[in-house]
């Protein structure tokens, strides 16, 4: 991290302004080479300076340059931000001059990576930065900002502190058994402490599943036989003509996707090809995709035709989805009833044509995923699959401690599992990490961040 990096931090295109960010030991000197105005090496930190970017004697643009000196910056390095007029040619030209004068083009997420490596933020806060950028709902914004400001990290740091206190007492008991004024760390005391920690971890995990739902949304697929109204239901939920609707069976041959927000939670909707036996090669590929998606979905909307009897294929699908989150929709209730409703475990009646049942469907989804309760919950919980899986792993180490104590294992053996748990909790916030993990995580960030 001894070199100086630069990247465009705003979206490329025509706009009012563009921002080029530079970070590193030579950032101020490099920008000063192409800046006509005050001597930037002598200006105060956290000031905005008016001038021009020049290429030799040619003026490139009129700019405002923000100077921020280490360590009071995002990366804890000297940081410069150049505000140019928004435009592709202008922005690229300024970046080109910076690269010609000693900067290196930043990798995706490298500014945030440097902030992490320099101790400015921890790993949860770093993930929160990207979550904040990608947030699409008010709930996901609230969730991300609690990560960015360190509130979520405090949960893990508090757990680590409790574990280290147990470890410290064990170490004292092992190393200084002759001191009578030292409280002996008995098995019952350790069990009492880990009971408290286990309860706290379980509570965090319970609420973190809701947080993951807020962040990632609910992967929802609409399945059913051809021409039962799947695409019409998708269009009605989205309030737009996303999918082509005709009376011809097999119109939808590939998946059609769209997003709908219910109570601040995104439903990632997927309309699938109608499931049926077919000799059409393209349609059969779509049918296979539909069946494969059943295993991946968080919610399955299974649409049946009120005007037709259940087919063998439909009965097989009912069996296939019975242990998954599903809502059976009996569509076309405006037509004569030929479907034996007694064969269904539960269902919602709907007529897209007469605009009936859509609100009932929304309410059913809200109830199934407890969306109203999520609205009232605190947003200070984990939300990434990485951190949640590590917390579950730490719980396994805690259970190993319990088993060890119950089996009267030597205290120094029990201590090994406690140390492993402390280390796993450290991975969540980045106190311990591998270079491969860090490179992979920050490569998902956008360029300039």
VENQUI-V653029 format. One record per residue. N is the residue number from 1. RES is the residue in one small letter. SS is DSSP state (2 for helix, 1 for strand, 0 for the rest). D_FIRST is the distance of its C-alpha to the first C-alpha in Angstrom with 1 decimal. Layout:
BEGIN
[[N & RES & SS & D_FIRST] [N & RES & SS & D_FIRST]]
END
This chain:
BEGIN
[[1 & x & 0 & 0.0] [2 & x & 0 & 3.8] [3 & x & 0 & 5.6] [4 & x & 0 & 7.8] [5 & x & 1 & 9.1] [6 & x & 1 & 12.7] [7 & x & 1 & 15.3] [8 & x & 1 & 18.9] [9 & x & 0 & 19.3] [10 & x & 0 & 23.1] [11 & x & 0 & 25.3] [12 & x & 0 & 26.3] [13 & x & 0 & 29.9] [14 & x & 0 & 32.4] [15 & x & 0 & 32.1] [16 & x & 0 & 32.4] [17 & x & 1 & 28.7] [18 & x & 1 & 25.4] [19 & x & 1 & 22.0] [20 & x & 1 & 19.0] [21 & x & 1 & 15.8] [22 & x & 1 & 13.0] [23 & x & 1 & 10.0] [24 & x & 0 & 7.9] [25 & x & 0 & 9.5] [26 & x & 0 & 11.8] [27 & x & 2 & 12.8] [28 & x & 2 & 16.2] [29 & x & 2 & 17.0] [30 & x & 2 & 16.4] [31 & x & 2 & 18.5] [32 & x & 2 & 21.0] [33 & x & 2 & 21.7] [34 & x & 0 & 23.1] [35 & x & 1 & 24.6] [36 & x & 1 & 28.3] [37 & x & 1 & 29.2] [38 & x & 0 & 28.2] [39 & x & 0 & 25.8] [40 & x & 2 & 22.6] [41 & x & 2 & 21.3] [42 & x & 2 & 24.4] [43 & x & 0 & 24.8] [44 & x & 0 & 24.4] [45 & x & 0 & 21.7] [46 & x & 0 & 22.6] [47 & x & 1 & 24.9] [48 & x & 1 & 25.9] [49 & x & 1 & 26.9] [50 & x & 1 & 29.3] [51 & x & 1 & 29.3] [52 & x & 1 & 28.9] [53 & x & 1 & 26.3] [54 & x & 1 & 27.7] [55 & x & 1 & 27.5] [56 & x & 0 & 29.3] [57 & x & 0 & 32.5] [58 & x & 1 & 32.5] [59 & x & 1 & 31.7] [60 & x & 1 & 29.6] [61 & x & 1 & 29.8] [62 & x & 1 & 30.6] [63 & x & 1 & 27.7] [64 & x & 1 & 26.6] [65 & x & 1 & 23.2] [66 & x & 1 & 21.7] [67 & x & 1 & 19.7] [68 & x & 1 & 17.9] [69 & x & 0 & 16.5] [70 & x & 0 & 14.3] [71 & x & 0 & 14.9] [72 & x & 0 & 17.5] [73 & x & 0 & 15.5] [74 & x & 0 & 14.6] [75 & x & 0 & 10.8] [76 & x & 0 & 11.7] [77 & x & 0 & 10.0] [78 & x & 0 & 12.4] [79 & x & 1 & 13.7] [80 & x & 1 & 16.4] [81 & x & 1 & 18.7] [82 & x & 1 & 21.3] [83 & x & 1 & 24.6] [84 & x & 1 & 26.6] [85 & x & 1 & 29.9] [86 & x & 0 & 29.5] [87 & x & 0 & 30.1] [88 & x & 2 & 28.5] [89 & x & 2 & 29.2] [90 & x & 2 & 28.0] [91 & x & 2 & 24.8] [92 & x & 2 & 23.9] [93 & x & 2 & 24.9] [94 & x & 2 & 22.6] [95 & x & 2 & 19.6] [96 & x & 2 & 20.8] [97 & x & 2 & 21.0] [98 & x & 2 & 17.5] [99 & x & 2 & 16.3] [100 & x & 2 & 18.9] [101 & x & 0 & 17.7] [102 & x & 0 & 14.1] [103 & x & 0 & 12.2] [104 & x & 1 & 11.1] [105 & x & 1 & 12.8] [106 & x & 0 & 11.0] [107 & x & 0 & 12.0] [108 & x & 0 & 14.6] [109 & x & 0 & 13.6] [110 & x & 2 & 9.8] [111 & x & 2 & 10.5] [112 & x & 2 & 12.5] [113 & x & 2 & 10.2] [114 & x & 2 & 7.6] [115 & x & 2 & 11.0] [116 & x & 2 & 12.0] [117 & x & 2 & 9.3] [118 & x & 0 & 9.7] [119 & x & 0 & 13.4] [120 & x & 0 & 14.6] [121 & x & 0 & 16.4] [122 & x & 0 & 17.5] [123 & x & 2 & 18.0] [124 & x & 2 & 21.4] [125 & x & 2 & 20.3] [126 & x & 2 & 17.6] [127 & x & 2 & 20.4] [128 & x & 2 & 22.6] [129 & x & 2 & 20.6] [130 & x & 2 & 21.3] [131 & x & 2 & 24.8] [132 & x & 2 & 25.5] [133 & x & 2 & 24.6] [134 & x & 2 & 26.8] [135 & x & 0 & 29.6] [136 & x & 0 & 33.0] [137 & x & 0 & 35.4] [138 & x & 2 & 35.8] [139 & x & 2 & 35.6] [140 & x & 2 & 32.3] [141 & x & 2 & 30.9] [142 & x & 2 & 32.3] [143 & x & 2 & 30.8] [144 & x & 2 & 27.3] [145 & x & 2 & 27.4] [146 & x & 2 & 28.4] [147 & x & 2 & 25.3] [148 & x & 2 & 23.1] [149 & x & 0 & 24.9] [150 & x & 0 & 24.6] [151 & x & 2 & 28.3] [152 & x & 2 & 27.9] [153 & x & 2 & 25.4] [154 & x & 2 & 28.1] [155 & x & 2 & 30.4] [156 & x & 2 & 28.2] [157 & x & 2 & 27.3] [158 & x & 2 & 31.1] [159 & x & 2 & 31.9] [160 & x & 2 & 29.5] [161 & x & 2 & 31.1] [162 & x & 2 & 34.5] [163 & x & 2 & 33.6] [164 & x & 2 & 32.1] [165 & x & 2 & 35.3] [166 & x & 2 & 37.4] [167 & x & 2 & 35.4] [168 & x & 2 & 35.7] [169 & x & 2 & 39.5] [170 & x & 2 & 39.9] [171 & x & 2 & 38.1] [172 & x & 2 & 40.3] [173 & x & 2 & 43.4] [174 & x & 2 & 42.5] [175 & x & 2 & 41.6] [176 & x & 0 & 44.3] [177 & x & 0 & 47.3] [178 & x & 0 & 49.7] [179 & x & 0 & 48.7] [180 & x & 0 & 51.2] [181 & x & 0 & 49.6] [182 & x & 0 & 46.6] [183 & x & 0 & 47.0] [184 & x & 0 & 47.4] [185 & x & 0 & 45.0] [186 & x & 0 & 47.7] [187 & x & 2 & 47.3] [188 & x & 2 & 48.9] [189 & x & 2 & 46.4] [190 & x & 2 & 43.4] [191 & x & 2 & 45.1] [192 & x & 2 & 45.6] [193 & x & 2 & 42.0] [194 & x & 2 & 40.7] [195 & x & 2 & 43.3] [196 & x & 2 & 41.8] [197 & x & 2 & 38.2] [198 & x & 2 & 39.5] [199 & x & 2 & 41.3] [200 & x & 2 & 38.2] [201 & x & 2 & 36.1] [202 & x & 2 & 39.0] [203 & x & 2 & 39.2] [204 & x & 2 & 35.5] [205 & x & 2 & 35.8] [206 & x & 2 & 39.0] [207 & x & 2 & 37.6] [208 & x & 2 & 34.3] [209 & x & 2 & 36.3] [210 & x & 2 & 37.5] [211 & x & 2 & 33.9] [212 & x & 2 & 33.0] [213 & x & 2 & 36.1] [214 & x & 2 & 35.1] [215 & x & 2 & 31.7] [216 & x & 2 & 32.7] [217 & x & 0 & 36.4] [218 & x & 1 & 39.4] [219 & x & 1 & 39.6] [220 & x & 1 & 43.3] [221 & x & 1 & 45.4] [222 & x & 1 & 48.8] [223 & x & 1 & 51.1] [224 & x & 1 & 54.8] [225 & x & 0 & 57.3] [226 & x & 0 & 57.6] [227 & x & 0 & 59.0] [228 & x & 0 & 58.9] [229 & x & 0 & 56.9] [230 & x & 2 & 53.2] [231 & x & 2 & 51.9] [232 & x & 2 & 54.2] [233 & x & 2 & 52.8] [234 & x & 2 & 49.2] [235 & x & 2 & 50.2] [236 & x & 2 & 52.0] [237 & x & 2 & 49.1] [238 & x & 2 & 46.7] [239 & x & 0 & 49.4] [240 & x & 0 & 48.8] [241 & x & 0 & 50.2] [242 & x & 0 & 47.1] [243 & x & 0 & 49.2] [244 & x & 0 & 52.2] [245 & x & 0 & 55.4] [246 & x & 0 & 58.7] [247 & x & 0 & 61.7] [248 & x & 0 & 60.9] [249 & x & 0 & 59.6] [250 & x & 0 & 56.3] [251 & x & 0 & 55.0] [252 & x & 0 & 51.5] [253 & x & 0 & 50.3] [254 & x & 0 & 46.6] [255 & x & 0 & 44.6] [256 & x & 1 & 44.3] [257 & x & 1 & 41.6] [258 & x & 1 & 41.4] [259 & x & 1 & 40.3] [260 & x & 1 & 42.6] [261 & x & 1 & 41.8] [262 & x & 1 & 44.2] [263 & x & 0 & 43.8] [264 & x & 0 & 40.1] [265 & x & 1 & 39.4] [266 & x & 1 & 38.6] [267 & x & 1 & 40.9] [268 & x & 1 & 39.3] [269 & x & 1 & 42.7] [270 & x & 1 & 43.5] [271 & x & 1 & 46.9] [272 & x & 0 & 47.9] [273 & x & 0 & 50.5] [274 & x & 0 & 54.0] [275 & x & 0 & 54.6] [276 & x & 0 & 57.7] [277 & x & 0 & 59.0] [278 & x & 0 & 58.6] [279 & x & 0 & 59.1] [280 & x & 0 & 56.8] [281 & x & 2 & 53.7] [282 & x & 2 & 51.3] [283 & x & 2 & 52.7] [284 & x & 2 & 52.6] [285 & x & 2 & 48.9] [286 & x & 2 & 48.5] [287 & x & 2 & 50.7] [288 & x & 2 & 48.6] [289 & x & 2 & 45.5] [290 & x & 2 & 47.4] [291 & x & 2 & 48.4] [292 & x & 2 & 44.9] [293 & x & 2 & 43.5] [294 & x & 2 & 45.9] [295 & x & 0 & 43.9] [296 & x & 0 & 40.6] [297 & x & 0 & 42.0] [298 & x & 0 & 41.9] [299 & x & 1 & 45.2] [300 & x & 1 & 47.9] [301 & x & 1 & 50.4] [302 & x & 1 & 53.4] [303 & x & 1 & 55.9] [304 & x & 1 & 59.5] [305 & x & 1 & 62.4] [306 & x & 0 & 65.2] [307 & x & 0 & 67.6] [308 & x & 0 & 67.1] [309 & x & 0 & 67.7] [310 & x & 0 & 64.8] [311 & x & 0 & 64.2] [312 & x & 2 & 63.4] [313 & x & 2 & 59.8] [314 & x & 2 & 59.4] [315 & x & 2 & 60.8] [316 & x & 2 & 58.3] [317 & x & 2 & 55.4] [318 & x & 2 & 56.8] [319 & x & 2 & 56.7] [320 & x & 2 & 53.2] [321 & x & 2 & 51.8] [322 & x & 0 & 53.9] [323 & x & 0 & 51.2] [324 & x & 0 & 48.5] [325 & x & 0 & 48.0] [326 & x & 1 & 50.5] [327 & x & 1 & 52.8] [328 & x & 1 & 55.9] [329 & x & 1 & 57.0] [330 & x & 1 & 60.6] [331 & x & 1 & 60.5] [332 & x & 0 & 63.4] [333 & x & 0 & 65.6] [334 & x & 0 & 67.5] [335 & x & 0 & 69.1] [336 & x & 0 & 71.7] [337 & x & 0 & 70.4] [338 & x & 0 & 70.6] [339 & x & 0 & 67.7] [340 & x & 0 & 68.8] [341 & x & 2 & 66.6] [342 & x & 2 & 67.8] [343 & x & 2 & 65.6] [344 & x & 0 & 62.5] [345 & x & 0 & 61.0] [346 & x & 0 & 60.0] [347 & x & 0 & 59.3] [348 & x & 1 & 58.9] [349 & x & 1 & 61.4] [350 & x & 0 & 60.2] [351 & x & 1 & 61.5] [352 & x & 0 & 58.9] [353 & x & 0 & 61.8] [354 & x & 0 & 63.3] [355 & x & 0 & 60.0] [356 & x & 1 & 60.8] [357 & x & 0 & 58.5] [358 & x & 2 & 55.0] [359 & x & 2 & 54.8] [360 & x & 2 & 56.1] [361 & x & 2 & 53.3] [362 & x & 2 & 50.6] [363 & x & 2 & 52.2] [364 & x & 2 & 52.3] [365 & x & 2 & 48.6] [366 & x & 2 & 48.0] [367 & x & 2 & 50.2] [368 & x & 2 & 48.8] [369 & x & 0 & 45.2] [370 & x & 0 & 46.2] [371 & x & 2 & 44.5] [372 & x & 2 & 46.5] [373 & x & 2 & 45.4] [374 & x & 2 & 41.7] [375 & x & 2 & 42.3] [376 & x & 2 & 43.3] [377 & x & 0 & 40.6] [378 & x & 0 & 37.7] [379 & x & 0 & 34.4] [380 & x & 0 & 32.3] [381 & x & 0 & 31.8] [382 & x & 0 & 29.5] [383 & x & 0 & 29.4] [384 & x & 0 & 27.2] [385 & x & 2 & 28.7] [386 & x & 2 & 25.8] [387 & x & 2 & 26.3] [388 & x & 2 & 30.1] [389 & x & 2 & 30.3] [390 & x & 2 & 28.4] [391 & x & 2 & 30.7] [392 & x & 2 & 33.6] [393 & x & 2 & 32.3] [394 & x & 2 & 32.2] [395 & x & 2 & 35.8] [396 & x & 2 & 36.8] [397 & x & 2 & 35.5] [398 & x & 2 & 37.5] [399 & x & 2 & 40.6] [400 & x & 2 & 40.1] [401 & x & 2 & 40.3] [402 & x & 2 & 43.5] [403 & x & 2 & 45.1] [404 & x & 2 & 44.3] [405 & x & 2 & 46.0] [406 & x & 2 & 49.0] [407 & x & 0 & 49.4] [408 & x & 0 & 49.4] [409 & x & 0 & 46.5] [410 & x & 0 & 45.3] [411 & x & 2 & 43.0] [412 & x & 2 & 40.3] [413 & x & 2 & 40.2] [414 & x & 2 & 40.0] [415 & x & 2 & 37.1] [416 & x & 2 & 35.1] [417 & x & 2 & 35.4] [418 & x & 2 & 34.5] [419 & x & 2 & 31.3] [420 & x & 2 & 30.4] [421 & x & 2 & 31.1] [422 & x & 2 & 28.9] [423 & x & 2 & 26.0] [424 & x & 2 & 26.7] [425 & x & 2 & 26.7] [426 & x & 2 & 23.3] [427 & x & 2 & 22.0] [428 & x & 2 & 23.3] [429 & x & 2 & 21.1] [430 & x & 0 & 18.1] [431 & x & 0 & 19.0] [432 & x & 0 & 19.2] [433 & x & 0 & 17.5] [434 & x & 0 & 16.8] [435 & x & 2 & 13.7] [436 & x & 2 & 16.3] [437 & x & 2 & 17.4] [438 & x & 2 & 14.1] [439 & x & 2 & 13.5] [440 & x & 2 & 17.2] [441 & x & 2 & 17.4] [442 & x & 2 & 14.8] [443 & x & 0 & 16.0] [444 & x & 0 & 19.2] [445 & x & 0 & 17.9] [446 & x & 0 & 18.9] [447 & x & 0 & 16.9] [448 & x & 0 & 15.9] [449 & x & 0 & 15.7]]
END
